[in-house]
Amino acid sequence: MKYENSPHAFRGSLLAVPVLLLALAALQRNIDASSASLQPEKPELIIRSGTMLSKLSLGYNSLLADIYWTRTVQYFGARAGKQSATFELLAPLLDVTTTLDPKLMIAYRFGAIFLSENEPAGAGRTDLAVDLVKKGIAANPDEWRLYQDLGFLYSIHLKDYQKAADAYLEGSKNPKAQIWMKVLAASIAQRGDDIETSRLIWAQVYASTQDKLVRQRAITHLEALDAAIDLKRLNESSEEYWRKFGHYPDTIQELREAGLAGDRLQDPAGYPYVMGAYGVPQLDPKSPVLLNPDEKIPAK
């Protein structure tokens, strides 16, 4: 006789049902009581372990997860935007919900918003939002939109552009991901001043799509990045000129005559680079190349 069909196992299951119902009832009372009054308090979950609740659910994990998600939304809604509100139960509720149903995408995606928004609109805990999304990625590695959410948290809330670019780029590897995931990765890497990485990604964007608008945007960014690389090199040469001669060059020609200019003296549009004040190389004012194309992309 199999264990799960034994009278002992059946009796244990029957005993688990009232325990589960009592836990849910206690949770409901705590949340409803804290929703009715937002005075400082510390409501507690009777059962904080999603794993334990999963064992008590008798196979109804998804149903129980939906119940917990509903209570999470109600808990958050009762507090969002109120100055005296606190969100102590928000992360535990989300953890239990996603442990009961690791495939419940709405809990990861909206839960991350609830956690990351600054008070009083949210809990102001981007760190916990990152942990939640990473938990979702671990359970659902093929859900590319979770990488989108992770990149958003890193870029908008934490200003960590390298991690944001890495998240978008990793998500873009999913065959189902939209092309703009690579576009975001490239743009954010460029914003974080990782020029070489940004150029590599924009080159991949150009090569991986036939969309004319996307390809044009990629070309515009590639031109900007090539110019930025040239100007960085020329600026290093200008510093070398100063160390050698005790003053900065007034023209690019002086760099050339000193053997420090290198080969690339024109921008991608064919306009010669010019020397600005204090030996800082610049684009020709007439050049259509923009170093910050996201601010203004010229009409073609």
Order of alpha helices (4+ residues) and beta strands (2+ residues): alpha-alpha-alpha-alpha-alpha-alpha-alpha-alpha-alpha-alpha-alpha-alpha-beta-beta
